[in-house]
Amino acid sequence: MVMRRERATKIVATLGPASSSPEMIKALFEAGVDVFRLNFSHGTQENHGRVLGAVRALEKDVGRPIGILADLQGPKLRLGKFVDGFINLTAGTTIRFDTDPTPGDEKRVPIPHPEILEALHEGSTVLLDDGKVRVRVVRKGAGFIDAEVIAGNRLSNNKGFNVPDVLLPVSALTDKDRSDLFFALDLGVEWIALSFVQSPQDVIEAQELIQGRAQINLKLEKPLAVEHLTRLTELSDSIMVARGDLGVELSLPEIPALQKRVIRESRRLGKPVIVATQMLESMITSPVPTRAEVSDVATAVYDGADAVMLSAESAAGQYPIEAVAMMDQIIKQVERDPGYRAIIESQRPDAGHSVADAVTQAAYQAATSVDAGAIVTYTLSGTTTLNAARERPHIPIVGIASQLSTARRLVMSYGVHVVHAPEEIHTFGEMATKAMQITLEHGFAKEGDCIAITAGVPFATPGTTNVLRLVTLDKTMLARLPKASQPAEAPRRAAAKAGDTSVARSQPIDTAADENDAG
């Protein structure tokens, strides 16, 4: 039987020096990883290409789609150097920042970004060294600013800096990012993660370069991006709550509420959402996490995130497999909690008004009423399956995708067990037969169970979810399956009371749905 996850929330893990061998990648997948992240802030294109090849080889061996997320570095704003390699600071004193490349001292700091100095104004806050040093601009002149030290006592060479309250005249894509972007696209990755997004225009710029060859994961890192949350979520294909950078530019107490807000908005718009950064940070050097970290991962699951992510824990840590296994256990424990389902149901977004929304809602309600073994979605672009995942059903979603790229993308989505089935479907009879065959082989249903099937008419037309069909796997239906299809072990469910029923829009449908039905 094909391996299936016994959880709905997915795991994204970053590959790096500790996890780049084919053997380690396989072990991480077996421990629970659904999507692998390639972090282009580190490593070379050659190394990333080799690692991606290992993931694709593993995918072929296990016969299950595996997603790949290429995370672009984005612009890195850094200071220049100091005469002694560092300077000491005193709160309340004033220090000058200028564009002179000469190494700095206690009186001045070189900053090789004249466009940044131009964008700052009196009252602007500048955060240095991941927020450890905070200064406020008190005076601005030609090519320099004077700033008062608010907090911090030491600053060293090449430290990064952030400007949270100013729209910086910097593109989200550097020359390095563009090179990495086209390299990743040529390798066929499913997701491109954008860093340093400040406004919708940054996403539009990336879309023009990507040209539909991959989907965009927007890393929410900048406070200015939060101001455009709805529009950015609409433009993007998924969202990452990048709490590390957000925690530098926003006050830390703001992060939990923002995390919940982003998850709600992403779910409302039917876009997958990842919660990332420092989830099991202590497991970089320890075989067990802290209690607070376990609670943090659990909170993201209770909030309804599609996925949770490991960064340095799996990329450079001493216990990458243990970290994935721990995350897997936490998710399962939360999803078994009766209170979890009550929380998820209470956060259900309002139903839309399209035909696809109506069919998806009906599928969820009908599947629940008959205690269906699975909700089966046929999809070309992924829309039908994403609509189902938006509902966060307690019933597994079996996403049948005709295109491998779509199958790999859907691996990130909540509750979706993805199956790549390249064979074309032409009739309702073929659709029902294929759905029964897959749910049996993958262990989601057995004789006597019911499955709910959603699809679009005409077949193979993106964005046309307009059909709901309930099928009971009785002896007559099972007799239509290929001889090779053997029922797999499936959870025991009450037998469905409904027979074989179809609901469709846009053209008349014969509910008998024999093999001669026109699609």
C-alpha positions in Angstrom: 0.0 0.0 0.0 1.2 3.5 -0.8 2.5 5.3 2.3 0.1 8.0 3.7 0.4 10.5 6.4 -1.8 10.1 9.4 -2.2 13.9 9.9 -3.6 16.8 8.0 -1.0 19.5 8.7 2.1 19.3 6.6 5.8 19.6 7.4 8.3 21.7 5.4 12.0 21.1 6.1 15.0 23.0 5.0 17.9 21.0 3.4 21.5 22.0 4.2 24.9 20.7 5.2 23.3 18.4 7.8 20.8 16.9 5.4 21.9 17.0 1.8 22.8 13.4 1.2 20.3 11.1 -0.5 20.3 8.9 2.5 19.4 11.7 4.9 16.8 13.2 2.5 15.1 9.8 2.4 15.2 9.5 6.2 13.7 12.9 6.6 10.9 12.0 4.2 10.2 8.8 6.0 10.1 10.8 9.3 7.4 13.0 7.9 8.6 15.7 5.6 6.2 16.6 2.8 7.9 19.6 1.2 11.7 20.3 1.1 13.0 23.9 1.2 16.2 25.0 -0.6 17.6 28.1 1.0 19.4 30.2 -1.6 20.8 32.5 1.1 23.3 29.7 1.6 25.1 27.2 -0.7 25.8 27.3 -4.4 23.5 26.7 -7.3 25.5 23.5 -8.1 24.8 22.2 -4.6 21.1 23.0 -4.7 20.9 21.3 -8.1 22.4 18.2 -6.7 20.1 18.1 -3.7 17.1 18.7 -5.9 18.1 15.8 -8.1 18.2 13.6 -5.0 14.7 14.7 -4.0 13.4 13.9 -7.5 15.1 10.4 -7.4 13.4 9.8 -4.0 10.1 10.8 -5.3 10.4 8.3 -8.1 11.4 5.5 -5.7 8.5 6.1 -3.2 5.9 6.8 -5.9 4.6 9.9 -4.1 4.7 13.5 -5.1 7.2 15.7 -3.1 7.1 19.4 -3.2 10.2 21.7 -3.5 10.3 25.3 -2.3 13.2 27.5 -3.6 13.6 30.3 -1.1 15.3 33.4 -2.6 17.7 35.5 -0.4 16.3 38.9 -1.2 18.3 42.1 -0.6 20.6 42.1 2.4 21.3 45.5 3.8 24.6 45.6 5.7 26.9 48.1 7.3 30.5 48.7 6.3 33.6 47.9 8.4 35.2 49.5 11.5 38.8 50.3 12.1 39.0 47.9 15.0 36.3 45.5 13.7 33.7 46.8 16.2 32.6 49.9 18.2 31.1 50.4 21.6 27.9 52.4 21.8 26.3 54.4 24.7 22.5 55.0 24.9 21.7 58.7 24.4 24.7 59.6 22.3 24.6 60.6 18.7 26.4 58.8 15.9 26.7 59.6 12.2 25.9 57.2 9.3 27.4 58.1 5.9 28.4 56.7 2.6 32.1 57.2 3.0 33.7 53.7 2.5 36.5 54.5 5.0 36.3 52.2 8.0 34.2 53.7 10.8 34.8 54.4 14.5 32.9 55.5 17.6 31.8 58.7 15.8 30.6 57.4 12.4 29.3 54.2 10.8 29.8 53.5 7.0 26.6 52.5 5.3 27.2 51.6 1.6 23.5 52.2 0.5 23.0 55.8 -0.4 19.5 55.1 -1.6 18.6 54.0 2.0 20.0 57.2 3.5 18.0 59.2 1.0 14.8 57.4 2.0 15.2 57.9 5.8 13.8 61.0 7.5 13.9 62.6 10.9 12.2 60.3 13.4 12.9 57.1 11.4 13.9 54.1 13.5 16.9 52.0 12.3 17.4 48.5 13.7 20.9 47.1 13.6 22.3 43.5 14.2 18.9 41.8 14.3 17.4 44.5 16.5 20.1 44.3 19.2 21.0 48.0 18.5 18.2 50.6 17.9 18.8 54.2 16.8 16.5 57.0 15.8 17.3 59.6 13.1 17.5 63.1 14.6 19.1 65.0 11.6 19.5 64.4 7.9 22.0 66.0 5.5 23.5 65.4 2.1 24.8 61.9 2.2 24.5 61.4 5.9 22.2 61.0 8.9 22.8 61.6 12.5 21.0 59.2 14.8 20.6 58.9 18.6 21.4 55.5 20.2 18.3 54.2 21.9 19.5 50.8 22.9 22.5 48.5 22.4 26.1 48.8 23.3 28.2 47.1 20.6 28.3 47.0 16.8 30.7 45.1 14.6 31.6 44.7 10.9 29.0 44.0 8.2 26.0 43.7 10.5 22.6 43.8 8.9 20.1 46.6 9.5 16.4 47.0 9.1 14.2 50.0 8.6 10.7 49.0 9.6 8.7 52.2 9.0 10.0 53.4 5.6 9.2 52.1 2.1 12.7 51.5 0.9 13.6 52.1 -2.8 14.9 48.6 -3.1 13.6 45.8 -5.3 12.7 42.5 -3.7 14.8 40.8 -6.3 18.6 41.4 -6.5 20.8 40.3 -9.4 21.6 37.2 -7.4 18.0 36.5 -6.8 17.2 36.8 -10.5 20.0 34.3 -11.3 18.8 31.9 -8.6 15.2 32.3 -9.8 15.9 31.3 -13.3 18.1 28.5 -12.2 15.4 27.1 -9.9 12.8 27.5 -12.7 14.9 25.6 -15.1 15.2 22.8 -12.6 11.4 22.7 -12.3 10.7 23.7 -8.7 7.1 24.1 -7.7 7.4 27.1 -5.4 9.4 30.3 -5.4 9.6 32.0 -2.0 10.0 35.8 -2.2 11.9 37.7 0.5 11.8 41.4 1.4 8.4 42.0 -0.1 7.2 45.5 0.8 4.2 46.1 -1.6 2.1 44.3 -4.2 4.3 45.6 -6.9 7.1 43.3 -5.7 4.9 40.3 -6.3 3.8 41.6 -9.7 7.5 42.0 -10.7 8.2 38.4 -9.7 5.1 37.1 -11.6 6.3 38.8 -14.8 9.6 37.0 -14.5 8.2 33.6 -13.5 5.6 33.5 -16.2 3.5 30.8 -14.6 6.4 28.3 -14.4 6.1 28.1 -10.6 3.9 29.4 -7.9 4.8 32.2 -5.5 5.2 31.8 -1.8 5.2 35.2 -0.2 7.3 35.5 2.9 5.7 38.0 5.2 8.7 39.7 6.8 8.1 43.4 6.6 5.6 45.5 8.6 4.8 47.4 5.4 3.7 44.2 3.8 1.3 43.5 6.6 -0.5 46.8 5.7 -1.2 45.2 2.2 -2.0 41.7 3.6 -5.2 41.1 1.7 -3.9 42.3 -1.6 -0.6 40.4 -1.2 -2.5 37.2 -0.3 -4.7 37.6 -3.4 -1.7 38.0 -5.6 0.4 35.2 -4.2 -0.2 31.5 -4.3 0.7 30.8 -0.6 2.0 32.7 2.4 4.8 32.1 4.9 4.6 33.7 8.3 8.4 34.4 8.5 8.5 35.2 12.3 12.2 35.7 12.5 12.3 38.9 10.4 8.9 40.0 11.6 10.2 39.7 15.1 13.0 42.1 14.3 10.9 44.9 12.8 7.7 44.4 14.9 7.5 44.2 18.7 7.6 40.5 19.8 4.2 40.6 21.6 2.5 41.6 18.2 3.7 38.4 16.5 1.2 35.8 17.9 -1.9 37.9 17.0 -0.5 38.6 13.5 0.2 34.9 13.0 -3.5 34.1 13.7 -4.6 37.0 11.5 -2.5 35.8 8.5 -3.7 32.2 8.9 -7.3 33.3 8.9 -6.9 35.6 5.9 -5.0 32.9 3.9 -7.7 30.3 4.7 -10.4 32.7 3.7 -8.8 33.2 0.3 -8.0 29.5 -0.1 -4.2 29.9 -0.1 -1.9 27.6 1.8 -0.1 29.2 4.7 3.2 28.1 6.4 4.3 29.1 9.9 8.1 29.3 10.1 11.2 30.2 12.1 12.4 29.0 15.5 9.7 26.3 15.9 12.1 23.8 17.4 15.2 25.9 17.6 16.7 24.2 20.6 16.8 20.9 18.6 19.7 22.4 16.6 21.9 21.2 19.5 19.5 19.1 21.7 17.7 15.8 20.9 14.6 17.2 22.6 12.8 20.6 22.3 11.7 22.9 25.1 8.2 22.7 26.4 7.6 26.2 25.0 8.7 25.1 21.5 6.3 22.2 21.6 3.5 24.6 22.6 4.5 26.9 19.8 4.2 24.2 17.1 0.9 23.1 18.6 -0.4 26.6 18.5 0.2 26.9 14.8 -1.6 23.6 14.3 -4.6 24.8 16.4 -4.6 28.0 14.4 -5.2 25.9 11.3 -2.0 26.4 9.4 -1.5 24.3 6.3 2.1 23.6 7.2 4.8 24.2 9.8 8.5 24.6 8.9 11.9 23.6 10.2 14.9 25.8 9.2 18.3 25.4 10.8 16.9 22.5 12.8 17.0 20.3 9.7 19.5 22.2 7.6 22.4 22.5 10.0 21.3 20.9 13.3 22.7 17.9 15.0 19.3 16.1 15.2 17.4 16.7 11.9 15.6 13.4 11.9 14.6 13.8 15.5 13.3 17.3 14.8 11.0 16.1 12.0 9.8 13.2 14.0 9.0 15.4 17.0 7.1 17.9 14.8 5.2 14.9 13.3 4.2 13.7 16.8 3.1 17.1 18.0 0.9 17.6 15.0 -0.7 14.1 15.4 -1.3 14.7 19.1 -3.0 18.1 18.5 -5.2 16.7 15.7 -6.4 13.9 18.0 -7.5 16.4 20.6 -11.4 16.8 20.4 -11.0 20.5 21.1 -8.9 20.9 17.9 -11.8 20.1 15.7 -14.1 22.5 17.6 -11.5 25.3 17.1 -11.1 24.5 13.4 -14.9 24.5 12.8 -15.3 27.7 14.7 -12.9 29.5 12.4 -14.6 28.3 9.2 -14.6 31.2 6.7 -17.9 32.4 5.2 -18.9 30.5 2.1 -18.3 32.1 -1.2 -21.0 32.6 -3.8 -19.6 30.9 -6.9 -20.6 27.5 -8.2 -17.3 26.1 -7.1 -17.9 27.3 -3.6 -21.4 25.8 -3.5 -20.2 22.4 -4.7 -17.3 22.4 -2.3 -19.6 23.2 0.7 -22.0 20.6 -0.4 -19.3 18.0 -0.7 -18.1 18.7 2.8 -21.6 18.5 4.2 -22.6 15.4 2.3 -19.3 13.6 3.1 -19.8 14.4 6.8 -23.5 13.2 6.7 -22.6 9.8 5.2 -19.3 9.4 7.1 -17.4 9.2 3.8 -14.0 7.6 3.6 -12.6 10.5 1.6 -13.4 13.6 -0.4 -11.9 12.9 -3.8 -11.1 15.9 -6.0 -10.1 15.8 -9.7 -8.0 18.8 -10.6 -5.9 20.1 -13.4 -4.7 23.4 -12.0 -5.2 22.6 -8.3 -8.2 24.9 -7.7 -10.7 22.1 -7.0 -8.5 20.6 -4.3 -7.6 24.0 -2.8 -11.3 24.7 -2.4 -11.7 21.5 -0.5 -8.7 22.2 1.7 -10.1 25.6 2.6 -12.9 23.9 4.5 -10.4 22.0 6.7 -12.5 18.9 6.7 -11.9 16.1 9.2 -12.3 13.7 6.3 -9.2 13.1 4.2 -9.0 14.8 0.8 -7.6 12.6 -2.0 -6.4 15.1 -4.6 -6.1 13.4 -8.0 -4.0 15.6 -10.3 -3.4 14.9 -14.0 -0.3 17.1 -14.0 2.8 16.2 -11.9 3.6 19.9 -11.2 0.1 20.4 -9.8 0.4 17.3 -7.7 3.7 18.5 -6.2 2.3 21.9 -5.4 -0.8 20.4 -3.6 1.4 18.4 -1.2 1.7 21.6 0.9 -2.1 21.9 1.4 -4.0 20.9 4.5 -5.4 17.4 4.6 -4.6 16.6 1.0 -3.2 13.2 0.0 -2.0 13.8 -3.5 -2.0 11.2 -6.3 -0.6 11.9 -9.7 -2.8 10.2 -12.3 -1.8 11.3 -15.8 -4.5 9.3 -17.6 -7.2 11.5 -19.1 -10.8 11.2 -17.7 -13.5 11.5 -20.4 -16.6 10.2 -18.7 -18.3 10.1 -15.3 -18.0 6.4 -15.3 -14.2 6.6 -15.7 -14.1 9.3 -13.0 -16.0 7.1 -10.5 -13.9 4.1 -11.4 -10.6 5.9 -11.0 -11.7 7.4 -7.7 -12.7 4.1 -6.2 -9.6 2.4 -7.4 -7.3 5.0 -5.8 -9.2 5.3 -2.5 -9.1 1.5 -2.2 -5.4 1.1 -3.1 -4.4 4.0 -0.8 -6.4 2.8 2.1 -9.1 5.5 2.4 -12.1 3.3 1.8 -13.3 -0.3 1.6 -16.4 -2.2 0.5 -19.5 -0.5 1.9 -17.9 2.9 2.3 -18.9 6.0 0.5 -16.7 8.6 -1.1 -17.6 12.1 -2.3 -16.2 13.1 -5.7 -15.9 16.7 -6.9 -14.7 17.7 -10.4 -15.3 20.2 -13.2 -17.3 19.8 -16.4 -16.0 19.9 -19.1 -13.2 17.7 -17.8 -9.6 19.0 -18.0 -10.8 22.6 -17.9 -9.2 24.6 -15.1 -11.4 26.4 -12.6 -14.7 24.7 -13.4 -15.6 22.8 -10.1 -19.3 22.2 -10.7 -19.9 18.5 -10.0 -20.5 16.5 -6.8 -21.0 12.8 -6.9 -21.4 10.3 -4.0 -20.4 6.8 -4.7 -20.9 3.8 -2.5 -18.3 1.1 -3.0 -20.7 -1.9 -3.2 -20.1 -5.1 -5.0 -21.5 -3.9 -8.2 -19.3 -0.9 -8.3 -16.2 -2.8 -7.2 -16.8 -5.3 -10.0 -16.1 -2.5 -12.5 -12.5 -2.0 -11.1 -9.4 -3.4 -12.8 -8.4 -6.8 -11.4 -5.2 -5.3 -10.0 -7.1 -3.0 -7.7 -7.1 -4.7 -4.3 -8.8 -3.0 -1.3 -6.3 -1.8 1.2 -6.7 -1.5 5.0 -8.9 1.5 5.8 -10.4 2.9 9.0 -13.8 1.4 9.8 -16.7 3.7 8.9 -20.4 3.4 9.0 -21.8 2.3 5.7 -23.3 5.1 3.6 -27.0 5.3 3.3 -26.8 7.1 0.0 -26.5 5.3 -3.3 -24.7 6.8 -6.3 -25.8 10.4 -6.7 -24.6 13.2 -8.9 -25.2 16.9 -8.7 -24.0 19.1 -11.6 -24.2 22.5 -13.0 -23.6 24.0 -16.5 -25.1 21.0 -18.5 -27.6 18.2 -18.1 -26.0 15.1 -16.5 -27.4 11.5 -16.5 -27.1 10.4 -12.9 -26.8 6.8 -14.0 -23.3 7.7 -15.3 -22.5 4.7 -17.3 -19.4 4.2 -19.4 -20.9 6.0 -22.3 -21.5 9.3 -20.5 -20.1 12.3 -22.3 -17.7 14.5 -20.3 
